[in-house]
Amino acid sequence: MKSELIQALADPFGTITGLIHLHAHQAPLRRALVQEGQSLTYAELDAHMDRVATALQRDGVMAGEAVAICAGTSIAYAVTYLGALRAGVVVAPLAPGATSESLASMLHDAGARLLFTDHGVAEALGSHAATVPRIALDESAAGRPWTQWLGAPEIKPQNAPVDAQWPFNIIYSSGTTGQPKGIVQPHGMRWAHVQRGATYGYGADTVTLLSTPLYSNTTLVVFFPTLAYGGTVLLMSKFDAVAYLALAAKERVTHTMLVPVQYQRLMARPDFGQYDLSSFRIKFSTSAPFSAALKADVLKRWPGGLVEFYGMTEGGGTCILEAHLHPDKLHTVGRPAQGHDIRLIDEDGREVPPGEAGEVVGHSPGMMKGYHQRPEQTREAEWFDPQGKRFIRTGDIGRFDADGFLTLFDRRKDMIISGGFNIYPSDLEAVLREHPAVHDAAVVGVPSEQWGETPVAFVVRQPGQDLAADTLRLWANERVGKTQRLADLRYIDELPRSAIGKVLKRELRDLYRA
């Protein structure tokens, strides 16, 4: 089996579903997916993926068309995702915490033929997007029960060949309000992630613990390689520090992906040292700023290596910090990954001289095809060098040191990263401006011990309005997704602006800290 796997991974392109099929034949009884007492072996996973693919083909969902999954983490969720890929169907994993209007917008944008959901999401969605047939992953009244929907086990799906540029999934960058952007990731991008996995010790004995949601690219960059190499994925419905540590010790976990705020909560546990975590080989982190002090604490007290990925869901270039190998570079996000071209440009789109700061742009084998049905925004996200090479703009400002390590200073765009989730201030500002008492509003991210960052609002009231600030904050929080709720709201006489009218958000952050 090992030689077959090595040969398959050496190919310029292959499929994750094909590798799972290989494991099902070579190690049918090995555990593939585990969650809260339930599990599927590789043989069972492979068979269930066939039943999903068969059902999609039976229902007329063609290769290249999309289905959406919006539900809590479950084995059925994972099987549906993988089975759709086997049928050549594009998956749009949607955030359950988004508003009903935003979910409906994303379903429409993706052109989803089916919606796989559960009771909680269906209740929140209500009558929005009622024309999309629903399948209930939790067997609830949210839709047709998943087990009844599955294809017959004796029927095999038709072969659906895909190539490297074929759409794999559509991941939405913003699921709160306004118009979310769908990031179309091709199969080749995911295959590049799998091939990178050999560097980090993935194999048949890998046990990966995941407590971040399956709709997040943060989770998927570890979920897919684990299965591609024949390892076991342990799924947690939601993160809990004590439950995480107990499960990690019991299952002898080797790999995990956590966002910085989760590391912070785990390391803050007074009983952290009582858990046997000696089985860990590699711990990953991404999605949010990771302080040097916290990295140092993880290295000191948690066995195994620590790897930080810096990049975007859109792809482009990735920087990797192998913190255990470079303890003197913990203030950086590492060096460009092998085969990745990271450059810095100025406001005019010209590369900056060595040692100067600029906006980070990147090119790699794994880049999005573009934003789904948004050619203008796709063009805005791209930068081309004088030779015509395509790069993705990050909006982050950074500088390379003499050793080629990248230090980040600020985000050119004012996106807030809270608990590993992206929050777009313009979404929240638009909601606030809908209230009749609001004349103007600006939202900024401020440091938070619990979330890393959290959004706060500064509001200029309409003349004569005396609505309490907390009342307005609660009103706004009822109209946004759970992860986007405002932590605080302050009234201000006038928003600070530059000479050309741009709100000076740095001044607002400084004002809030003061």
C-alpha positions as CSV (number, residue, x, y, z in Angstrom):
1,M,0.0,0.0,0.0
2,K,2.7,2.4,0.9
3,S,4.4,2.2,-2.5
4,E,1.0,2.7,-4.2
5,L,0.4,5.8,-2.1
6,I,3.8,7.2,-2.7
7,Q,3.4,6.7,-6.4
8,A,-0.1,8.4,-6.4
9,L,1.2,11.4,-4.4
10,A,4.1,11.8,-6.8
11,D,1.7,12.4,-9.7
12,P,1.3,16.1,-10.7
13,F,-2.4,15.7,-10.1
14,G,-4.7,13.2,-8.4
15,T,-7.9,13.2,-6.3
16,I,-8.5,12.9,-2.6
17,T,-11.4,10.7,-3.2
18,G,-9.2,8.3,-5.2
19,L,-6.8,8.0,-2.3
20,I,-9.6,7.3,0.1
21,H,-10.7,4.5,-2.3
22,L,-7.2,3.1,-2.2
23,H,-7.1,3.1,1.6
24,A,-10.5,1.4,1.7
25,H,-9.1,-1.5,-0.3
26,Q,-5.8,-1.7,1.4
27,A,-6.9,-1.0,5.1
28,P,-10.7,-1.4,5.1
29,L,-11.0,-1.7,8.9
30,R,-8.9,1.3,9.8
31,R,-10.8,4.2,11.4
32,A,-11.3,7.1,9.1
33,L,-13.8,9.4,10.9
34,V,-14.6,9.5,14.6
35,Q,-17.0,11.7,16.5
36,E,-18.5,11.2,20.0
37,G,-18.6,7.5,20.1
38,Q,-19.5,7.1,16.4
39,S,-17.0,6.1,13.7
40,L,-16.6,5.0,10.1
41,T,-13.8,2.7,8.8
42,Y,-12.3,3.4,5.5
43,A,-14.4,0.7,3.9
44,E,-17.5,2.3,5.4
45,L,-16.5,5.8,4.4
46,D,-15.8,4.7,0.8
47,A,-19.1,2.9,0.5
48,H,-21.0,5.9,2.0
49,M,-19.3,8.3,-0.4
50,D,-20.5,6.1,-3.3
51,R,-24.0,6.3,-1.9
52,V,-23.8,10.1,-1.8
53,A,-22.5,10.3,-5.3
54,T,-25.1,7.9,-6.6
55,A,-27.9,9.9,-5.0
56,L,-26.7,13.1,-6.5
57,Q,-26.5,11.6,-9.9
58,R,-30.0,10.1,-9.4
59,D,-31.3,13.5,-8.5
60,G,-29.8,15.0,-11.7
61,V,-27.0,17.0,-10.1
62,M,-24.4,17.2,-12.8
63,A,-20.6,17.3,-12.4
64,G,-19.6,20.9,-12.1
65,E,-22.9,22.0,-10.5
66,A,-23.0,22.9,-6.8
67,V,-24.6,21.7,-3.6
68,A,-24.5,23.6,-0.3
69,I,-23.8,22.2,3.2
70,C,-24.9,24.4,6.1
71,A,-24.9,22.4,9.4
72,G,-23.0,21.6,12.5
73,T,-20.0,19.4,12.3
74,S,-20.9,15.7,11.9
75,I,-19.7,12.5,10.3
76,A,-22.7,12.8,7.8
77,Y,-21.4,16.3,6.9
78,A,-18.0,15.0,6.1
79,V,-19.3,12.0,4.1
80,T,-21.6,14.3,2.1
81,Y,-18.7,16.7,1.3
82,L,-16.5,13.8,0.1
83,G,-19.2,12.0,-1.7
84,A,-20.1,15.1,-3.7
85,L,-16.5,15.5,-4.7
86,R,-16.5,11.9,-6.0
87,A,-19.5,12.8,-8.2
88,G,-17.5,15.8,-9.6
89,V,-20.0,18.1,-7.8
90,V,-18.8,21.4,-6.3
91,V,-19.4,21.9,-2.6
92,A,-20.3,25.2,-1.0
93,P,-19.9,24.9,2.8
94,L,-21.8,27.7,4.4
95,A,-21.4,29.2,8.0
96,P,-24.5,28.3,10.1
97,G,-24.0,31.5,12.1
98,A,-24.7,33.7,9.1
99,T,-28.0,35.6,8.9
100,S,-30.9,34.0,7.0
101,E,-30.7,36.7,4.3
102,S,-27.0,36.1,3.8
103,L,-27.5,32.3,3.7
104,A,-30.1,32.7,1.0
105,S,-27.9,35.0,-0.9
106,M,-25.0,32.5,-0.8
107,L,-27.3,29.7,-1.9
108,H,-28.4,31.7,-4.8
109,D,-24.9,32.8,-5.7
110,A,-23.6,29.3,-5.7
111,G,-26.5,28.0,-7.7
112,A,-26.9,25.2,-5.1
113,R,-29.1,22.4,-6.4
114,L,-29.5,20.9,-2.9
115,L,-29.0,22.1,0.6
116,F,-27.7,19.7,3.3
117,T,-28.7,21.1,6.6
118,D,-29.9,20.4,10.2
119,H,-32.7,21.5,12.5
120,G,-30.9,24.5,13.9
121,V,-30.0,26.0,10.5
122,A,-33.4,25.2,8.9
123,E,-35.2,26.9,11.8
124,A,-33.0,30.1,11.3
125,L,-33.3,30.0,7.5
126,G,-37.1,29.9,7.7
127,S,-38.7,30.5,4.3
128,H,-35.6,32.0,2.7
129,A,-34.4,30.0,-0.3
130,A,-37.4,27.7,0.1
131,T,-37.0,26.6,-3.5
132,V,-33.8,24.7,-2.8
133,P,-34.6,21.1,-1.8
134,R,-33.3,20.3,1.7
135,I,-31.7,17.1,3.1
136,A,-31.5,16.7,6.9
137,L,-28.1,15.5,8.0
138,D,-29.4,15.0,11.5
139,E,-32.6,13.1,10.4
140,S,-34.7,15.9,11.7
141,A,-37.7,17.6,10.1
142,A,-35.3,20.1,8.4
143,G,-35.6,18.2,5.2
144,R,-35.7,14.7,3.7
145,P,-33.8,12.4,6.2
146,W,-30.2,11.9,4.9
147,T,-30.3,8.1,5.4
148,Q,-33.4,7.8,3.3
149,W,-31.9,10.1,0.6
150,L,-28.7,8.1,0.2
151,G,-28.4,6.0,-2.9
152,A,-28.8,2.2,-2.8
153,P,-25.6,0.5,-1.6
154,E,-25.6,-2.0,-4.5
155,I,-25.5,0.8,-7.1
156,K,-22.2,2.3,-8.0
157,P,-21.9,5.9,-9.2
158,Q,-20.8,6.8,-12.7
159,N,-17.2,7.9,-13.0
160,A,-16.8,11.7,-12.9
161,P,-13.3,12.6,-14.1
162,V,-12.0,16.0,-12.9
163,D,-8.9,17.9,-13.8
164,A,-6.7,20.3,-11.7
165,Q,-8.7,23.4,-12.8
166,W,-12.1,21.9,-12.0
167,P,-13.9,23.7,-9.1
168,F,-13.5,21.8,-5.9
169,N,-15.4,24.0,-3.5
170,I,-16.7,27.6,-3.1
171,I,-15.9,29.1,0.2
172,Y,-17.6,32.3,1.1
173,S,-15.4,35.0,2.6
174,S,-18.1,36.9,4.4
175,G,-21.4,35.3,5.6
176,T,-22.9,38.1,7.7
177,T,-24.6,40.8,5.7
178,G,-24.2,42.5,2.3
179,Q,-22.9,40.4,-0.6
180,P,-20.6,37.6,0.4
181,K,-17.8,36.7,-2.0
182,G,-17.5,33.0,-3.1
183,I,-13.9,31.9,-3.4
184,V,-13.6,29.2,-6.0
185,Q,-10.9,26.8,-5.1
186,P,-9.8,24.2,-7.8
187,H,-9.0,20.6,-7.3
188,G,-5.3,21.4,-8.0
189,M,-5.2,23.7,-5.0
190,R,-6.3,20.9,-2.7
191,W,-4.0,18.5,-4.3
192,A,-1.1,20.9,-3.6
193,H,-2.1,20.9,0.1
194,V,-2.1,17.1,0.1
195,Q,1.3,16.9,-1.5
196,R,2.6,19.3,1.1
197,G,1.4,16.9,3.8
198,A,4.4,14.6,3.5
199,T,6.6,17.3,5.1
200,Y,4.5,17.2,8.3
201,G,4.5,13.5,9.0
202,Y,1.0,12.5,7.8
203,G,0.6,8.8,7.4
204,A,-1.5,5.8,8.2
205,D,-0.8,6.2,12.0
206,T,-1.9,9.9,12.0
207,V,-4.6,10.8,14.5
208,T,-5.8,14.4,13.8
209,L,-8.1,16.2,16.3
210,L,-10.2,19.0,14.7
211,S,-12.4,21.3,16.8
212,T,-12.9,24.1,14.2
213,P,-15.9,23.9,11.8
214,L,-15.9,22.0,8.5
215,Y,-17.0,25.0,6.6
216,S,-13.8,26.8,7.4
217,N,-10.7,26.5,5.2
218,T,-8.7,26.5,8.4
219,T,-10.1,23.1,9.1
220,L,-10.0,21.7,5.6
221,V,-6.3,22.3,5.0
222,V,-5.7,19.6,7.7
223,F,-8.9,17.5,7.3
224,F,-8.2,16.5,3.6
225,P,-4.5,15.6,4.0
226,T,-5.2,13.4,7.0
227,L,-7.6,11.3,5.0
228,A,-5.5,11.4,1.8
229,Y,-2.7,9.7,3.8
230,G,-4.9,7.2,5.4
231,G,-5.0,8.7,8.9
232,T,-7.9,9.1,11.4
233,V,-9.8,12.3,11.9
234,L,-11.4,13.0,15.3
235,L,-14.2,15.6,15.0
236,M,-15.5,17.8,17.9
237,S,-18.9,19.4,17.5
238,K,-17.6,22.5,19.3
239,F,-14.4,23.5,21.1
240,D,-14.1,23.0,24.8
241,A,-10.7,23.2,26.4
242,V,-11.1,20.4,29.0
243,A,-12.9,18.0,26.5
244,Y,-10.1,18.8,23.9
245,L,-7.3,17.9,26.3
246,A,-9.0,14.8,27.6
247,L,-9.7,13.5,24.0
248,A,-6.2,14.3,22.8
249,A,-4.7,12.3,25.7
250,K,-7.0,9.4,25.3
251,E,-6.7,9.0,21.6
252,R,-2.9,9.7,21.4
253,V,-3.4,12.5,19.0
254,T,-0.5,13.3,16.6
255,H,-1.8,16.3,14.6
256,T,-4.2,19.2,15.2
257,M,-5.2,22.6,13.8
258,L,-6.1,25.4,16.3
259,V,-6.6,29.1,15.9
260,P,-4.5,31.3,18.3
261,V,-7.4,32.0,20.7
262,Q,-7.9,28.3,21.2
263,Y,-4.2,27.9,22.0
264,Q,-4.6,30.7,24.5
265,R,-7.5,29.0,26.3
266,L,-5.7,25.7,26.4
267,M,-2.5,27.1,27.8
268,A,-4.4,29.1,30.4
269,R,-5.8,25.9,31.9
270,P,-4.3,25.4,35.4
271,D,-4.4,21.6,34.8
272,F,-2.8,21.7,31.3
273,G,0.3,19.9,32.5
274,Q,-1.7,17.0,33.9
275,Y,-2.6,15.7,30.4
276,D,-0.3,13.4,28.6
277,L,0.2,15.1,25.2
278,S,3.5,13.3,24.4
279,S,2.0,11.7,21.2
280,F,1.8,15.1,19.4
281,R,4.1,15.4,16.3
282,I,2.8,18.7,14.8
283,K,0.4,21.4,15.8
284,F,-0.8,23.9,13.2
285,S,-2.2,27.4,13.5
286,T,-3.6,29.9,11.0
287,S,-6.4,32.5,10.5
288,A,-5.4,35.1,13.1
289,P,-2.4,36.9,14.6
290,F,-0.4,34.6,16.8
291,S,1.6,36.4,19.4
292,A,5.3,35.5,19.9
293,A,4.8,35.1,23.7
294,L,2.0,32.6,23.1
295,K,4.0,30.6,20.6
296,A,6.9,30.5,23.0
297,D,4.6,29.1,25.8
298,V,3.2,26.4,23.4
299,L,6.8,25.4,22.5
300,K,7.8,25.3,26.1
301,R,5.0,23.2,27.5
302,W,3.4,21.3,24.7
303,P,5.4,18.4,23.1
304,G,5.8,18.3,19.3
305,G,6.4,20.9,16.6
306,L,4.4,24.1,16.0
307,V,3.8,25.3,12.5
308,E,2.0,28.6,11.6
309,F,0.6,29.1,8.2
310,Y,0.1,32.6,6.9
311,G,-2.0,32.9,3.8
312,M,-5.5,33.5,2.5
313,T,-8.5,31.3,1.6
314,E,-8.1,32.8,-1.9
315,G,-4.7,31.1,-2.1
316,G,-1.7,32.8,-3.6
317,G,1.4,32.6,-1.5
318,T,1.8,31.0,1.8
319,C,4.4,31.7,4.4
320,I,5.3,28.9,6.9
321,L,6.9,29.3,10.3
322,E,8.2,26.1,11.8
323,A,8.4,27.7,15.2
324,H,10.2,24.7,16.9
325,L,13.0,25.1,14.4
326,H,13.2,28.9,14.5
327,P,12.6,30.0,18.1
328,D,14.2,33.4,17.4
329,K,11.7,34.2,14.7
330,L,8.5,33.8,16.7
331,H,7.6,37.5,15.9
332,T,7.3,36.6,12.2
333,V,5.0,34.4,10.1
334,G,7.9,32.5,8.6
335,R,9.3,32.2,5.1
336,P,7.6,31.5,1.7
337,A,6.6,27.9,1.3
338,Q,8.5,25.9,-1.3
339,G,7.3,26.9,-4.8
340,H,5.6,30.0,-3.5
341,D,6.5,33.4,-4.7
342,I,5.9,36.2,-2.1
343,R,6.6,39.8,-3.0
344,L,5.9,43.3,-1.5
345,I,4.4,46.1,-3.5
346,D,3.7,49.8,-2.9
347,E,0.5,51.8,-3.4
348,D,1.2,52.1,-7.1
349,G,1.7,48.4,-7.6
350,R,5.5,48.5,-7.9
351,E,7.8,46.1,-6.0
352,V,9.5,47.8,-3.1
353,P,13.3,47.6,-2.5
354,P,14.7,45.0,-0.1
355,G,14.2,45.9,3.5
356,E,11.1,48.1,2.9
357,A,7.6,47.4,3.9
358,G,4.8,46.9,1.3
359,E,1.6,45.0,0.6
360,V,2.0,41.2,0.6
361,V,1.1,39.5,-2.8
362,G,1.6,35.9,-3.5
363,H,1.7,33.3,-6.3
364,S,1.6,29.5,-5.8
365,P,0.4,26.3,-7.3
366,G,-2.7,26.7,-5.2
367,M,-4.7,29.8,-6.1
368,M,-8.4,30.5,-6.4
369,K,-9.8,30.6,-9.9
370,G,-11.6,33.8,-8.8
371,Y,-14.6,35.1,-6.9
372,H,-17.7,33.3,-8.0
373,Q,-19.5,35.4,-10.6
374,R,-17.6,38.5,-9.5
375,P,-15.1,39.3,-12.2
376,E,-14.5,42.9,-11.0
377,Q,-13.7,41.9,-7.5
378,T,-11.5,39.1,-8.8
379,R,-9.5,41.6,-10.8
380,E,-9.2,43.8,-7.8
381,A,-7.6,40.9,-5.9
382,E,-5.0,40.2,-8.5
383,W,-1.6,41.8,-9.2
384,F,0.6,40.9,-12.2
385,D,4.3,41.4,-12.4
386,P,5.9,42.9,-15.5
387,Q,6.2,39.4,-17.0
388,G,2.5,38.8,-16.6
389,K,2.7,36.4,-13.6
390,R,-0.5,36.4,-11.6
391,F,-0.4,37.1,-7.9
392,I,-3.2,37.4,-5.2
393,R,-3.2,40.5,-3.1
394,T,-3.5,40.0,0.7
395,G,-4.2,43.5,1.8
396,D,-1.6,43.0,4.6
397,I,1.5,45.1,5.1
398,G,4.8,43.4,5.9
399,R,8.5,43.4,5.6
400,F,11.1,40.7,5.0
401,D,14.1,40.5,7.3
402,A,17.6,39.6,6.1
403,D,16.9,35.9,6.5
404,G,13.8,36.0,4.4
405,F,11.2,35.8,7.3
406,L,8.1,38.0,6.9
407,T,6.9,40.3,9.7
408,L,3.4,41.7,9.4
409,F,2.6,45.2,10.6
410,D,-0.9,46.0,9.7
411,R,-3.8,45.1,7.4
412,R,-4.2,47.4,4.5
413,K,-7.9,46.5,4.6
414,D,-9.5,46.8,8.0
415,M,-10.8,43.2,8.3
416,I,-11.1,42.0,11.8
417,I,-10.1,38.4,12.7
418,S,-12.0,37.3,15.8
419,G,-11.6,33.7,17.1
420,G,-10.2,32.8,13.7
421,F,-13.2,34.2,11.8
422,N,-13.1,37.1,9.4
423,I,-15.3,40.1,10.2
424,Y,-15.7,42.9,7.7
425,P,-16.4,46.2,9.3
426,S,-18.3,47.5,6.3
427,D,-20.9,44.8,6.9
428,L,-21.5,46.0,10.5
429,E,-21.4,49.6,9.6
430,A,-24.1,49.1,7.0
431,V,-26.3,47.5,9.6
432,L,-25.8,50.3,12.0
433,R,-26.6,52.9,9.4
434,E,-30.0,51.3,8.9
435,H,-31.1,52.6,12.3
436,P,-32.9,56.0,12.3
437,A,-30.9,57.2,15.2
438,V,-27.5,56.7,13.4
439,H,-26.0,59.5,11.3
440,D,-22.7,57.8,10.7
441,A,-20.7,54.8,12.0
442,A,-17.3,53.1,11.9
443,V,-16.3,49.7,13.2
444,V,-12.8,48.8,14.2
445,G,-11.1,45.7,15.8
446,V,-9.5,46.0,19.2
447,P,-7.4,43.5,21.1
448,S,-9.4,40.9,23.1
449,E,-8.0,38.3,25.5
450,Q,-10.8,35.9,24.6
451,W,-11.0,36.3,20.8
452,G,-7.8,37.8,19.7
453,E,-9.7,40.7,18.3
454,T,-13.2,41.9,18.7
455,P,-15.3,44.5,16.9
456,V,-16.4,47.8,18.5
457,A,-18.4,50.6,16.9
458,F,-18.2,54.3,17.0
459,V,-21.4,56.0,16.1
460,V,-22.4,59.6,15.4
461,R,-26.1,60.1,16.3
462,Q,-28.7,62.0,14.4
463,P,-29.5,65.4,15.9
464,G,-31.9,65.1,18.8
465,Q,-31.5,61.3,19.3
466,D,-30.7,60.0,22.8
467,L,-31.0,56.3,22.3
468,A,-28.8,54.4,24.9
469,A,-25.6,53.1,23.3
470,D,-26.1,49.5,24.7
471,T,-29.7,49.5,23.3
472,L,-28.3,50.3,19.8
473,R,-25.6,47.7,20.2
474,L,-28.1,45.0,21.1
475,W,-30.3,46.0,18.1
476,A,-27.4,45.6,15.7
477,N,-26.3,42.3,17.2
478,E,-29.7,40.9,16.5
479,R,-29.2,41.5,12.8
480,V,-25.7,40.0,12.3
481,G,-24.2,36.6,12.5
482,K,-23.1,35.2,15.9
483,T,-19.4,35.6,15.3
484,Q,-19.8,39.3,14.2
485,R,-21.5,40.7,17.2
486,L,-20.3,44.0,18.5
487,A,-18.5,43.9,21.9
488,D,-19.0,47.6,22.6
489,L,-20.5,50.7,21.1
490,R,-19.4,54.3,21.8
491,Y,-21.0,57.5,20.7
492,I,-18.7,60.2,19.2
493,D,-19.4,63.7,18.1
494,E,-17.5,63.3,14.8
495,L,-15.6,60.5,13.1
496,P,-11.9,61.5,12.5
497,R,-11.2,61.7,8.8
498,S,-8.3,62.5,6.5
499,A,-8.2,65.4,4.1
500,I,-9.8,63.2,1.4
501,G,-12.6,62.1,3.7
502,K,-11.3,58.6,4.7
503,V,-12.2,57.6,8.3
504,L,-9.0,57.3,10.3
505,K,-9.6,54.0,12.0
506,R,-6.2,53.9,13.7
507,E,-7.2,57.0,15.6
508,L,-10.4,55.2,16.7
509,R,-8.5,52.2,17.9
510,D,-6.1,54.5,19.8
511,L,-9.1,56.3,21.3
512,Y,-10.7,53.1,22.5
513,R,-7.5,51.8,24.1
514,A,-7.0,55.2,25.8
